[in-house]
Amino acid sequence: MTEDVRQRDHKTYRGVIQYRSLKEGRHMQDRGREFFVVHVHADGARTITANCQIDDRPAVMRDITYSVNANYEPLDCFVRIGVDDKFMGTGWFRMHKDFVECETYTALEGRVSQRVDLEEPPKTFQNHAIACDAWHFHHFDRSKGSGGQTLKRVMLSSPDHRGATGPMLYPIDMSMDYVGEEEITVKAGTFKALHFQFTGGEGLPEEHPLYDLWCTADGNYTFLKGVIEGYMQTYYELEEFEEITYT
């Protein structure tokens, strides 16, 4: 018998998130999509790659590769952005317990090097992939029930609500709340879910509307559904989901 020398300690899943508009005259009209793949390693660390497409003019195309440890704390991230079907910028971000740094090149600013010193290790990083929005809520202490909590000095790759600038470091304080456990059905299936809310981002150039988000309750924080109110009027839904089995 031939010895199997292959090593497959990781798990993989993938999905598709559809972007739709809730604006008057465009209700539930497709406005983009996101394709993502997640690899979960034996030690609990995970890496996601995502291609994000926003069709509203000027169209946005974003590719990210983002890694976190077993506690969903950020390790590093690559972001590449195109706007109006043209190159906007590309950048690499590295997270350390005392600082966050990046090396980027953008069409507007040229070569940029940044370092932001921190008073405590970073809890999360916002790269604007919708699939990653749910990962922030790993850091919400649900033992305290509902009631606002804030993550201080969260770094964004862009302060633009579509993530269409930079990419460069931009710090905010991220406010969130927990609504409760629910069972919801989306196109990808029926799931036990956790319902959270983004309630604000102090430091943003424009106030972010209320953002309701549902994710799986299995510890993977897989994005299921999102609704953003206010001037955005946007709906997101997990339309395809698959756990990959290796043979």
N, C-alpha and C positions, 0 to 999 in steps of 0.2 A: 504494500500500500504506500502510495506517495504521500509524504508528510506535507500538510497544508502550512505553508510558510506565510500566508497572508495574515495581516493584522487589521481587524475591523472593530475596534473598540468604540468608535464613535457612532452616533445616530444622526440621521438626516431627515429633514422634512422640508417641504416646499409648498408655496401657495401663490395665489393671485388675488390682489385686492383691486376692486373696481372703484374709480372715483366718479361721483355724480354730482350734479348741481341741484340745489333746492330753490334756486332763484325763480321769481315769477317769470313765466314764459319759457323756462328751461327745466321745469320740475322733472327730476330723475333723468335728465339728459346726461349721457356719458361725457365726461370731461377729462378722462385719463385713466391710468392703470399702473399697477406695480407688480413686478415679478420678484419673488424672493426665495432664497434657499438658506436654510440654517443647518449648521453642523454642531452637534453637542458632543463634546469630548468626554472621555472617561472620568476626568477630574471635575466635570461640571461646567468648565469653560465653554463658551460658544462663540461662533463666528457667523455673521449673516452677510450675504451679498444681496443687493437689491438694485433693480433698475426701475426708476420712477419716471413716469411720463405724464406731464400736464399738457393737455391739448389747447387750453385757452391761450389766445395770442397775447404776448409773445410766448410760444410754446417753451416748456422747460423739460430738459432731459437730464436726469441725475443718476449717477452710478456710485454706490457706496459699498465699502467692505469694512465691517465694524466688528471688533472683538471685545468681549467682556469676560471677567472671571466668573467663578461659580456663584458669586454674590451679585452678579449683574453690575459690577463696577467696571468702568471703561478701561481698556488697555491701549488700544490704538484704533485709528480710523482713516480710511482713504475716501476722498470725495472728489468727483469730477462732475462739472456742470456745463451744460450747453443751454443757451437761451436764444430763441428765434432761429433755431437750427444752426447756431454758430457757437464756437468755443467761448466759454466765459471764464473758467478757472479750474485748476486742479490743485489738490492739497493733501498733505499727510499730517495727521495729528497724533501726538503721543501723550499719554497721561501718566504722571508720576504722583507719588503721594504728596509731594510738596509743590508741584507746578504742573502746568499743561503747556505744551509747546506745539508749534506747527511750522511747516515749510510749504509755502504755496507759490503758485504763479498764476496771475489773473490777467485777463485782457485789458483791464482798466488800471490796475496798480503795478503790474509787472511782478518781479520777484519780491516776496514778503517773508520775513522771519519774525515770529512772535513767541513770546514766553510770558505767561501769566502766573505769578506766584500765588499759592494757596495757603490758607491757614489750616485746612484739613483735607484729607484725600478726597478727590472728586467722586461723587456718588453715581453720576450718569452723564451722558453727552447727547446732545440733540443734533442729529445729522439730517433731519427732515424726511427720512424714510418713514412712511406711515406704520410699517410693521414694527419699527423700533419705538414708536410712541408708547406702546403698552409696556415696554420694558422699564420705563421710568417708575412705574407703580410698584415694582418690587420693593422700592424703598419707602412705600407708604406703610406706616405701622397700623395694621388693621386691628390689632389688639385694643386700640383706643377707640374703635368704632368710627362713626362719621364725625366730621369736624375738620376744618381746614388744617393742612400741614404744608410746610414750605421747605423746599430744598434750596439751600443757599449756594450762590456762585456756580450755577449750572452753565457750562459752556455750550454755545451754539456754533455751528459752522456758518450760519448766516442769520441776521435778525429779520430778514425779509420773510413774510408769512408763507411764501412759496419756496423759500430756500434758494432763491435765484441770484444771490449775490455772493461775492467772495470766490471760494470759501476762505474764511478767516475766523479767528477766535472772537467770540462776543459773549460776555457774561450777563446772566440775568438771575433773578430769584424766581423759582418755579413753584407756583401755588397749586395745590391739588386737594381733592376730597374723595371720600369713598361713599358710595350710595348703598351697595349691598350685593348679595349673591342672587343671581337670576338664572333661569334657563332660557336661552334664546335660540331662534332658528334663523340662519342666514343661508344664502344659496349653497354654501359649502357643507351645510348640515346643521344638526342640532347639538348644542354644547352647553355644559354647565359653565356659567360665566361669572366674572367679577365686573361690576359696574363702577367705574371711576369718573371723575371729572377733572379737567384742567380748568382752574378758576382764574388764573392770571399769570402774567409774567412781568414782574417789576423790572424795569430797565429796557423794555422793548420800545422802539420808536413809535409804535402804534399799539394801543391796548388790544389784547387778544380776546375775542369773544369766548363765551362759555363753550367748552368742548366736552361732550359726553362720549365716553369710550367704554367698550365692552371687550374683555379678553378672556381667554380660557382660564379655568380655575385649577389646572393641573400642574402649576408651577412653571410652565413654559411661557406664560404670558403671551400666547399667540393672539394677535389682533383679530377681532371678529367683526366689530362694527363701530363706526364713529359718526357723530353728528356735531357740526360746528354751526353756531348761531350767528347773529349779527351780520356784519357786512360780508362775511365769507359764504354763508348759506351752502354748506358742502356736506355731502354724505359719502361715507366709505363703507364698503362691505367685502368681507372675505368670500370670494366666489369659487375658488378652488383650493383644496388642501389635500396633501398626500404625504404619508410617512413612507420613506423609501426603505424597502427591504432588499438586502444584498443576498444574492444566491451564489 
